[in-house]
Amino acid sequence: MENVNWSDLSFGYMKTDYNVRCYFRDGKWGELEVSSSDIINIHMAATCLHYGQEAFEGLKAFRGKDGKTRVFRMDENAKRMQASSRGIMMAEFPVEKFEEAVRKVVKLNERFIPPYESGSSLYIRPLLIGIGAQVGVKPADEYLFLVFVTPVGPYFKGGFKPAPVCIMRDYDRAAPHGTGTIKVGGNYAASMVAGEKAHKGGYAAVLYLDPREKKYIDECGPANFFGIRGNNYITPASHSILPSITNKSLIQLAQDMGLTVERRPVPIEELATFDEAAECGTAAVIAPISRIDDLDENKSYVYSKDGKPGQVCERLYNKLRGIQYGDEPDVHNWVSIIE
Ligand SMILES: *Cc1c(COP(=O)(O)O)cnc(C)c1O
């Protein structure tokens, strides 16, 4: 496409040509529909607007050196959206249909897939909302699944660089047995005040502690957390964190590289023992952490003083990005080529 500086895109919305939609009515899902409008028309009493019946996903399509388009682990996103639906009583969207919708929307918007050299990608946003009208608190009887795409720039514009995060005990993004394990908008709403406060203080994100005892590490705003100590990849197990597909993939790659993976509750004191620490998620793959400031205890944990990421983070980052762009062999069958 002309007039687009592909390397200079932000993580923002750019209108593309088409989106794909599907309605659940009378107890069943209909056919996939293609729309060129980015407006949806819904009832003012729709449950997504009042009672938070809303779940979303985020994944990416990458253009390789070979010109082929690859989508990363979309079956995992499909299954996670089903788990989110069960968690807030919405109709589950079938996995095969989800994959078909993703293939369709990527193909239809082919001209928006950034070229390999730009380091940019096509962000894919599936959404599922309750659109049936209710006034009392109960699940809707009608749902809309839709998926749109928008090209996004590289997360690291000035190169792969660590950033600081902070701990603030006055905020939780999810309750101990709440909705932290599913990808619903409510968790994001609950994290906005703390997130803005952190950004104003110069931090990339809030590192949340477990909401019950504030003794263990949960996750980093909208990304999972891991630490590296010697030959070990250590990541929290918790009832209030989202199962990140990036983290799941990094765990596999860490094992492939001969690291020992520990997935267990991680006490806050352990932060002092890590050689490296990082956030991980679809947006950045890995965002290394330079320093964790515990703002309540007036304490800092420093992982990078020279502005460079740790070696293990860098190796994992290069490996996973390599698989996504088709530069590394896809030995685990994570990539779907869109033809
Ligand atoms: C989406 C999300 C992540 C990252 O998940 P990926 O599948 O790796 O993109 C992590 N934490 C939260 C709270 C999220 O919503």
Ligand as a Chemical Component Dictionary entry (heavy atoms), coordinates in Angstrom:
data_LIG
# 
_chem_comp.id                   LIG 
_chem_comp.type                 NON-POLYMER 
_chem_comp.pdbx_formal_charge   0 
_chem_comp.three_letter_code    LIG 
# 
loop_
_chem_comp_atom.comp_id 
_chem_comp_atom.atom_id 
_chem_comp_atom.alt_atom_id 
_chem_comp_atom.type_symbol 
_chem_comp_atom.charge 
_chem_comp_atom.model_Cartn_x 
_chem_comp_atom.model_Cartn_y 
_chem_comp_atom.model_Cartn_z 
_chem_comp_atom.pdbx_ordinal 
LIG C1 C1 C 0 -3.783 -11.134 26.990 1  
LIG C2 C2 C 0 -3.134 -11.128 28.325 2  
LIG C3 C3 C 0 -1.837 -11.652 28.532 3  
LIG C4 C4 C 0 -0.965 -12.147 27.401 4  
LIG O1 O1 O 0 -1.450 -13.287 26.795 5  
LIG P1 P1 P 0 -0.840 -13.744 25.382 6  
LIG O2 O2 O 0 -1.687 -14.896 24.996 7  
LIG O3 O3 O 0 0.574  -14.109 25.606 8  
LIG O4 O4 O 0 -0.968 -12.572 24.479 9  
LIG C5 C5 C 0 -1.345 -11.680 29.823 10 
LIG N1 N1 N 0 -2.056 -11.199 30.863 11 
LIG C6 C6 C 0 -3.290 -10.674 30.704 12 
LIG C7 C7 C 0 -4.016 -10.163 31.891 13 
LIG C8 C8 C 0 -3.869 -10.616 29.437 14 
LIG O5 O5 O 0 -5.081 -10.097 29.293 15 
# 
loop_
_chem_comp_bond.comp_id 
_chem_comp_bond.atom_id_1 
_chem_comp_bond.atom_id_2 
_chem_comp_bond.value_order 
_chem_comp_bond.pdbx_ordinal 
LIG C1 C2 SING 1  
LIG C2 C3 SING 2  
LIG C2 C8 DOUB 3  
LIG C3 C4 SING 4  
LIG C3 C5 DOUB 5  
LIG C4 O1 SING 6  
LIG O1 P1 SING 7  
LIG P1 O2 DOUB 8  
LIG P1 O3 SING 9  
LIG P1 O4 SING 10 
LIG C5 N1 SING 11 
LIG N1 C6 DOUB 12 
LIG C6 C7 SING 13 
LIG C6 C8 SING 14 
LIG C8 O5 SING 15 
# 
